Amino acid sequence: MLLLAAAMLSASVHLAGVADAPTAHSAPVTTDARPASVLVVAASVQGVPEPAPVRDAPVEPELDGCRDVEATTFSAEACLDQLARASSIGVERYATSLDADGDDAASLVAAVGEQVSAGSTTTWWAGLGDERRTLLAQAAPGVVGNLEGVPYSVRDTANRQALRYATTAVTARLGSDVEEPDDARRLAMLQQVRATLDGATHDVPFAGAADRHLVALDTALPGRAAVTVGDLDTADDVSVLVPGMLFTVSDQLVDWTNTAGALHDEQATWATLLGRDGPGPVPTVAVVAWMGYQTPDLTNFYDLRLAQRGAAHLEDALSGLDATRAGHEPRVSVMAHSYGSTTATIALSSGRVSVDSLVLLGSPGSVVPDAGGLAVHDDDVYAAAGSFDPVAGSGFFGADPATAAFGAVVLHLGGGADTLTGRALAAALGHNDYFRAGTESMRSLALIGLGHGDLVDGRAGDPGRGGPEAPTLALVRPQDLYFRD
């Protein structure tokens, strides 16, 4: 276990590694929100005038059903019905009762999500008039921005406003008598979200040619977020990237989103190349930099509790995508790295969600013994294990996806000339190389996300074959050659 811990510490940080925690002034802050007691959204919805300021006031009885979310009598359906029917002044007064930090909104969203399906939320939102939708998005952006089943363009606008409110509130507390112990760290996290949307921070260049959208945001430490590169409301092919341990919004969101941007560009290039002579339009793509769960560090990586919680959040996100895009469903791939791959196997073995393709990269183990236990259409499952990846093949959390017995296609990672374009491809050997631009691995991920797994180079699985495997000359990994405690 100590050996695996050391390996994870050295290997589980993406690409450039864990960045130093930014200071409270490491990135520019956008503070164009009004004071927290005045819920006014300037130009949140084009063409809609700002509502009159409503200062602190008692919550209207007509929205009592949206309070006390932890009470056993709380009804999510009743709350949504009240939000749909309450007077405008009642909604605005209710909104002033929510803290500007976003904690109250997050609690309400969680409570609603536990009782109401994403499909029901989609139906609820579709039944609202334009004026009511605008009112709710303006008054309670932290709620609307995170309800699975609401269109992603609406969620992006709402979450950006919620980010401004939270940044303003935390900034105002710093240095005052009401400053909270974690305010400096919280502000740094919020600044990283802002920097991610702007495209760069800490001298990290912008990656991804498409627009970025903030489709999920939990402003409470350690924070959760999801940023898409590309239009999630319309994309034909969607790839969801799930990170492993030591990934936090404060330190890795910029990098993870740049990774999503690089994959987006690779996919868009291949979509154009492969679709150029096709009968229809070139497919559009969106890649989600999903940091929707608290990842472990060295103090808690050894059990599955965070993976189980993360799996529940991933199920919610995938259910929300299915509901929002019902009737014009995209092709959906999950690409999960390290501890995130174990998280993905929990989600996709639950029986509640399914995807079109799954890629498990540098995996410490699957909770199911073979790919047949995962809800992936046509068993389109892939695994990658770099020759110098000390985490892949450890089997710490279960079956090794890179063995033939698991049944996944084991991707070739050694590089060489692209068989279609002749382009030179680099090898992906280490734990953090799988998403590196210019590698054979990145090429394979792009093609899998487009539904062209038949064009990748890999070894087909053999799920009928049982028992342990001896290393072969074609795939010799250091962890196969020494004892693991």
Legacy VTK file of the C-alpha trace (Angstrom):
# vtk DataFile Version 3.0
C-alpha trace
ASCII
DATASET POLYDATA
POINTS 485 float
0.000 0.000 0.000
2.846 2.398 0.807
4.379 1.753 -2.608
1.094 2.465 -4.366
0.631 5.631 -2.292
4.048 6.890 -3.347
3.278 6.036 -6.959
-0.042 7.860 -6.861
1.529 10.917 -5.251
4.140 11.153 -7.990
1.899 10.177 -10.877
-1.701 11.218 -10.310
-1.302 14.913 -11.013
-2.221 15.806 -14.573
0.457 16.890 -17.029
2.306 19.756 -15.361
1.450 18.497 -11.887
-0.265 20.099 -8.919
0.052 23.829 -9.140
0.915 25.877 -6.122
-2.242 27.079 -4.423
-2.963 30.528 -5.799
-3.133 33.492 -3.548
-6.258 35.565 -3.156
-4.855 37.953 -5.737
-3.388 35.492 -8.250
-6.005 36.141 -10.925
-8.227 39.046 -11.851
-11.572 39.121 -10.112
-14.785 40.005 -11.863
-17.006 41.791 -9.386
-19.760 43.258 -11.464
-22.513 41.778 -9.275
-24.604 43.975 -7.020
-24.368 43.650 -3.233
-25.671 40.308 -1.987
-28.845 41.812 -0.622
-29.834 43.115 -4.025
-30.555 40.307 -6.455
-30.262 42.146 -9.747
-28.704 40.523 -12.775
-27.481 42.936 -15.390
-28.155 41.552 -18.856
-28.423 37.937 -17.677
-31.005 37.422 -20.372
-30.768 39.561 -23.475
-33.489 42.071 -23.927
-34.908 41.723 -20.416
-34.757 44.836 -18.206
-33.292 44.600 -14.734
-35.848 43.939 -12.014
-36.233 46.540 -9.304
-33.892 45.990 -6.340
-35.472 44.036 -3.522
-33.713 44.388 -0.185
-33.821 41.993 2.720
-37.408 41.003 3.386
-39.199 38.070 4.976
-39.800 35.045 2.786
-43.284 34.931 1.356
-45.434 32.081 2.726
-46.085 31.044 -0.882
-42.488 29.748 -1.044
-42.245 28.134 2.384
-42.014 24.777 0.632
-38.519 25.625 -0.640
-37.116 26.135 2.862
-35.990 23.588 5.435
-34.585 21.301 2.761
-33.257 18.896 5.396
-36.658 18.400 6.995
-38.351 15.053 6.486
-41.419 16.904 5.228
-39.538 18.662 2.410
-41.136 18.009 -0.975
-39.110 18.828 -4.072
-42.214 18.672 -6.261
-43.999 21.157 -4.034
-40.973 23.477 -4.091
-40.743 23.426 -7.883
-44.477 24.021 -8.135
-44.199 27.029 -5.835
-41.276 28.421 -7.841
-43.471 28.120 -10.932
-46.560 29.737 -9.385
-45.373 32.238 -6.786
-45.654 35.942 -7.467
-42.626 37.743 -8.829
-42.155 39.642 -5.587
-42.413 36.366 -3.693
-39.652 34.787 -5.794
-37.420 37.825 -5.381
-37.940 37.916 -1.633
-37.226 34.216 -1.400
-34.022 34.758 -3.360
-32.837 37.382 -0.859
-33.089 34.749 1.874
-30.432 32.637 0.117
-26.850 33.423 1.062
-24.800 35.023 -1.725
-21.988 32.471 -1.244
-24.109 29.802 -2.896
-24.328 27.329 -0.005
-28.112 27.600 0.346
-28.635 27.176 -3.380
-26.421 24.081 -3.411
-28.411 22.543 -0.561
-31.693 23.171 -2.378
-30.367 21.696 -5.631
-29.147 18.585 -3.808
-32.499 18.151 -2.074
-34.425 18.522 -5.319
-32.108 16.124 -7.125
-32.678 13.433 -4.502
-36.431 13.458 -5.074
-37.022 14.594 -8.649
-35.538 13.038 -11.783
-33.745 15.108 -14.368
-36.501 14.219 -16.822
-39.135 15.665 -14.488
-37.062 18.829 -14.113
-36.856 19.137 -17.903
-40.647 18.847 -18.123
-41.059 21.404 -15.328
-38.738 23.905 -17.008
-40.379 23.412 -20.403
-43.761 24.191 -18.849
-42.642 27.613 -17.601
-43.213 30.740 -19.610
-40.289 32.819 -20.836
-40.942 35.514 -18.253
-40.916 32.993 -15.379
-37.714 31.357 -16.630
-36.027 34.748 -16.801
-37.210 35.627 -13.304
-35.898 32.402 -11.770
-32.561 32.551 -13.588
-32.044 36.137 -12.473
-33.258 35.789 -8.896
-31.751 32.390 -8.022
-28.905 31.704 -10.479
-27.186 29.216 -8.162
-30.320 27.067 -8.211
-31.183 27.256 -11.908
-27.551 26.830 -12.925
-27.241 23.432 -11.276
-30.592 21.736 -11.793
-30.022 18.720 -14.017
-32.485 18.874 -16.879
-32.299 22.646 -17.461
-30.764 23.640 -20.838
-27.002 24.154 -20.620
-27.038 27.628 -22.159
-29.340 28.755 -19.346
-27.152 27.039 -16.764
-24.016 28.709 -18.112
-25.516 32.196 -17.863
-26.898 31.504 -14.383
-23.686 29.959 -13.051
-21.586 32.847 -14.297
-23.857 35.194 -12.366
-23.723 32.986 -9.275
-19.930 33.037 -9.558
-19.981 36.843 -9.569
-22.272 36.960 -6.535
-20.106 34.541 -4.568
-16.876 36.317 -5.523
-18.311 39.668 -4.469
-19.592 38.311 -1.149
-16.351 36.576 -0.183
-14.195 39.508 -1.283
-16.274 41.886 0.832
-15.690 39.757 3.938
-11.916 39.624 3.657
-10.279 41.798 6.295
-13.583 42.560 7.994
-15.018 41.484 11.330
-17.162 38.874 9.567
-14.325 37.223 7.654
-14.610 33.433 7.771
-11.575 31.161 8.265
-11.623 29.714 4.741
-12.513 32.889 2.856
-9.051 33.389 1.327
-8.978 29.808 0.038
-12.540 30.082 -1.173
-11.811 33.267 -3.081
-8.779 31.637 -4.690
-10.969 28.778 -5.850
-13.572 31.138 -7.313
-10.840 33.037 -9.112
-9.657 29.816 -10.718
-13.153 29.181 -12.063
-13.172 32.676 -13.509
-9.711 32.172 -14.993
-10.822 28.875 -16.536
-13.638 30.632 -18.356
-11.280 33.377 -19.474
-8.968 30.755 -20.936
-5.690 30.917 -19.033
-3.964 31.510 -15.721
-0.507 30.990 -14.243
1.001 31.299 -17.735
-0.992 28.289 -18.993
-2.022 29.017 -22.603
-5.580 28.819 -23.797
-6.497 25.446 -25.310
-9.615 24.695 -27.321
-10.982 26.802 -30.127
-14.636 26.573 -29.065
-16.465 28.606 -26.450
-16.407 27.508 -22.819
-19.549 27.082 -20.730
-19.894 26.776 -16.951
-22.580 24.112 -16.630
-22.099 23.216 -12.952
-20.743 25.111 -9.958
-20.614 24.397 -6.228
-18.893 27.337 -4.556
-18.371 25.668 -1.169
-14.873 24.306 -0.549
-13.369 22.140 -1.894
-15.674 23.074 -4.770
-17.131 21.227 -7.724
-17.480 22.401 -11.302
-18.013 21.332 -14.888
-16.851 23.354 -17.879
-17.669 22.352 -21.433
-15.682 23.171 -24.543
-18.272 23.241 -27.295
-22.060 23.482 -27.197
-23.517 20.758 -24.976
-27.061 21.642 -26.067
-26.423 20.777 -29.714
-23.243 18.665 -30.083
-23.528 15.378 -31.935
-20.710 13.758 -29.950
-20.072 14.438 -26.261
-17.060 13.261 -24.258
-17.046 13.522 -20.460
-13.601 13.587 -18.815
-13.500 12.234 -15.239
-10.335 13.052 -13.230
-8.474 11.035 -10.626
-6.978 11.800 -7.225
-5.428 15.138 -6.237
-7.599 17.061 -8.693
-9.229 20.109 -7.136
-11.067 23.058 -8.614
-8.495 25.396 -7.049
-5.461 23.693 -8.548
-6.500 21.728 -11.619
-9.663 23.138 -13.220
-7.738 25.328 -15.648
-5.500 22.466 -16.683
-8.357 19.936 -16.943
-10.366 22.336 -19.095
-7.350 22.945 -21.323
-7.128 19.173 -21.664
-10.790 19.121 -22.712
-10.012 21.891 -25.187
-7.136 19.962 -26.719
-9.312 16.855 -27.089
-12.109 18.969 -28.569
-9.771 20.303 -31.239
-8.453 16.821 -32.017
-11.987 15.490 -32.343
-13.101 18.413 -34.493
-10.158 17.819 -36.828
-10.967 14.128 -37.178
-14.688 14.848 -37.582
-13.879 17.113 -40.509
-11.425 14.634 -42.027
-13.745 11.636 -41.740
-16.933 13.491 -42.588
-15.636 15.453 -45.539
-16.976 12.971 -48.097
-19.933 11.776 -46.046
-23.589 12.235 -46.946
-24.435 14.555 -44.046
-22.928 17.552 -42.242
-19.708 17.208 -40.269
-20.551 16.120 -36.688
-20.151 18.708 -33.957
-18.406 17.901 -30.688
-18.380 19.001 -27.058
-15.974 17.886 -24.339
-16.833 18.248 -20.654
-14.079 18.936 -18.138
-16.054 17.336 -15.327
-14.819 17.978 -11.789
-18.125 17.077 -10.208
-16.820 15.214 -7.171
-14.270 15.559 -4.404
-11.246 13.542 -5.441
-9.048 11.894 -2.796
-5.593 12.813 -1.587
-3.008 10.622 0.136
-5.014 10.585 3.361
-8.126 8.966 1.893
-7.283 7.413 -1.484
-7.335 3.868 -0.122
-11.108 3.392 0.092
-14.054 3.835 -2.228
-16.210 6.290 -0.335
-15.273 9.314 -2.436
-15.546 7.196 -5.586
-19.043 6.122 -4.557
-20.108 9.709 -3.931
-18.488 10.761 -7.174
-20.299 7.987 -9.025
-23.634 9.310 -7.772
-22.760 12.793 -9.054
-21.622 11.345 -12.379
-24.895 9.446 -12.691
-26.765 12.710 -12.081
-24.745 14.514 -14.750
-25.300 11.771 -17.325
-29.013 11.594 -16.477
-29.215 15.353 -16.898
-27.608 15.109 -20.323
-30.042 12.390 -21.359
-33.014 14.439 -20.173
-31.911 17.752 -21.633
-31.133 16.230 -25.011
-34.135 13.866 -25.160
-35.312 13.591 -28.756
-31.940 14.665 -30.191
-29.569 12.540 -28.149
-25.833 12.875 -28.716
-23.345 10.039 -28.753
-21.825 10.036 -25.227
-18.402 8.768 -24.173
-16.899 8.729 -20.689
-13.098 8.946 -20.517
-11.934 8.382 -16.967
-8.426 8.650 -15.544
-6.879 6.875 -12.542
-9.176 6.946 -9.468
-11.795 8.456 -11.765
-11.848 5.236 -13.770
-12.911 3.323 -10.659
-15.533 5.996 -10.044
-16.830 5.509 -13.585
-17.127 1.734 -13.166
-19.252 2.274 -10.066
-21.562 4.657 -11.947
-21.877 2.447 -15.013
-22.513 -0.719 -13.041
-25.369 0.872 -11.068
-28.030 0.116 -13.673
-29.167 3.746 -13.671
-27.194 5.219 -16.569
-25.475 4.049 -19.743
-23.081 5.500 -22.308
-21.966 4.699 -25.835
-18.250 4.324 -25.125
-16.049 4.059 -22.032
-12.284 4.490 -21.795
-10.443 3.570 -18.567
-7.009 5.208 -18.437
-4.313 4.251 -15.930
-6.887 2.455 -13.822
-6.237 1.151 -10.280
-9.111 -1.281 -10.768
-12.733 -1.849 -11.734
-15.424 -2.746 -9.204
-16.873 -5.268 -11.662
-14.811 -8.237 -12.909
-15.321 -7.648 -16.617
-16.629 -5.148 -19.144
-19.904 -7.035 -19.441
-20.916 -5.660 -16.054
-20.815 -2.077 -17.353
-23.742 -0.341 -19.082
-21.902 0.534 -22.273
-23.673 0.079 -25.591
-22.271 -2.731 -27.735
-19.609 -3.346 -25.047
-17.572 -0.468 -26.506
-15.042 -0.417 -23.644
-11.348 0.464 -23.895
-8.443 0.445 -21.467
-4.998 2.033 -21.524
-1.986 1.169 -19.371
1.273 2.976 -20.085
4.476 0.981 -19.860
5.764 3.244 -17.094
2.480 3.892 -15.323
2.851 2.681 -11.705
-0.904 2.903 -11.028
-2.275 0.956 -13.986
-2.335 -2.743 -13.342
-2.177 -2.400 -9.558
-5.644 -3.932 -9.215
-5.985 -1.973 -5.995
-9.756 -1.531 -6.306
-10.616 -4.637 -8.308
-10.118 -6.127 -11.747
-7.426 -4.705 -14.008
-9.210 -3.372 -17.135
-6.028 -3.805 -19.177
-6.056 -7.605 -18.917
-7.527 -9.641 -21.740
-9.912 -11.336 -19.299
-11.637 -8.016 -18.576
-12.873 -7.857 -22.143
-11.923 -4.292 -23.043
-9.887 -3.303 -26.080
-6.412 -2.528 -24.728
-5.121 0.501 -26.606
-1.716 0.537 -28.245
0.258 3.461 -26.858
3.702 3.118 -28.415
3.297 5.748 -31.104
4.472 5.568 -34.698
3.038 6.787 -37.977
-0.696 7.442 -38.152
-2.115 4.816 -40.491
-4.581 7.286 -42.012
-2.651 10.554 -42.200
0.986 9.499 -41.924
1.439 11.947 -39.047
4.085 10.977 -36.485
2.512 10.046 -33.152
4.353 10.103 -29.825
4.163 7.307 -27.274
2.124 7.629 -24.075
4.084 5.781 -21.414
3.453 7.479 -18.071
0.419 7.970 -15.864
-0.118 11.520 -17.098
0.561 10.992 -20.797
-2.804 9.691 -21.964
-4.247 13.126 -22.737
-1.011 14.627 -24.053
-1.437 16.247 -27.471
0.350 14.519 -30.303
0.277 11.053 -28.741
-1.248 7.912 -30.152
-3.423 7.855 -27.044
-4.932 11.274 -27.798
-5.637 10.175 -31.375
-7.417 7.085 -30.079
-9.490 9.073 -27.583
-10.607 11.465 -30.306
-11.680 8.643 -32.607
-13.457 6.712 -29.856
-15.391 9.839 -28.902
-16.588 10.117 -32.490
-17.708 6.496 -32.620
-14.754 5.365 -34.725
-13.156 2.949 -32.298
-12.628 0.614 -35.227
-9.854 2.943 -36.415
-7.738 2.717 -33.251
-4.897 0.274 -32.774
-5.462 -2.079 -29.854
-5.661 -5.625 -28.604
-9.144 -7.066 -28.407
-10.230 -8.478 -25.068
-10.901 -12.121 -24.363
-13.475 -12.215 -21.547
-13.705 -15.995 -21.667
-10.160 -16.322 -20.493
-9.747 -16.487 -16.717
-6.927 -16.460 -14.240
-3.919 -14.166 -13.805
-1.846 -13.084 -16.756
1.894 -13.094 -17.107
3.468 -9.970 -18.605
4.311 -10.142 -22.292
7.110 -8.507 -24.209
4.492 -6.345 -25.934
3.291 -4.779 -22.710
5.766 -4.969 -19.844
5.007 -2.621 -16.990
7.258 -2.084 -13.956
4.417 -2.911 -11.572
4.224 -6.406 -13.082
7.810 -7.073 -12.079
7.989 -6.300 -8.364
6.030 -7.209 -5.303
3.302 -4.800 -4.215
2.461 -4.617 -0.517
LINES 1 486
485 0 1 2 3 4 5 6 7 8 9 10 11 12 13 14 15 16 17 18 19 20 21 22 23 24 25 26 27 28 29 30 31 32 33 34 35 36 37 38 39 40 41 42 43 44 45 46 47 48 49 50 51 52 53 54 55 56 57 58 59 60 61 62 63 64 65 66 67 68 69 70 71 72 73 74 75 76 77 78 79 80 81 82 83 84 85 86 87 88 89 90 91 92 93 94 95 96 97 98 99 100 101 102 103 104 105 106 107 108 109 110 111 112 113 114 115 116 117 118 119 120 121 122 123 124 125 126 127 128 129 130 131 132 133 134 135 136 137 138 139 140 141 142 143 144 145 146 147 148 149 150 151 152 153 154 155 156 157 158 159 160 161 162 163 164 165 166 167 168 169 170 171 172 173 174 175 176 177 178 179 180 181 182 183 184 185 186 187 188 189 190 191 192 193 194 195 196 197 198 199 200 201 202 203 204 205 206 207 208 209 210 211 212 213 214 215 216 217 218 219 220 221 222 223 224 225 226 227 228 229 230 231 232 233 234 235 236 237 238 239 240 241 242 243 244 245 246 247 248 249 250 251 252 253 254 255 256 257 258 259 260 261 262 263 264 265 266 267 268 269 270 271 272 273 274 275 276 277 278 279 280 281 282 283 284 285 286 287 288 289 290 291 292 293 294 295 296 297 298 299 300 301 302 303 304 305 306 307 308 309 310 311 312 313 314 315 316 317 318 319 320 321 322 323 324 325 326 327 328 329 330 331 332 333 334 335 336 337 338 339 340 341 342 343 344 345 346 347 348 349 350 351 352 353 354 355 356 357 358 359 360 361 362 363 364 365 366 367 368 369 370 371 372 373 374 375 376 377 378 379 380 381 382 383 384 385 386 387 388 389 390 391 392 393 394 395 396 397 398 399 400 401 402 403 404 405 406 407 408 409 410 411 412 413 414 415 416 417 418 419 420 421 422 423 424 425 426 427 428 429 430 431 432 433 434 435 436 437 438 439 440 441 442 443 444 445 446 447 448 449 450 451 452 453 454 455 456 457 458 459 460 461 462 463 464 465 466 467 468 469 470 471 472 473 474 475 476 477 478 479 480 481 482 483 484
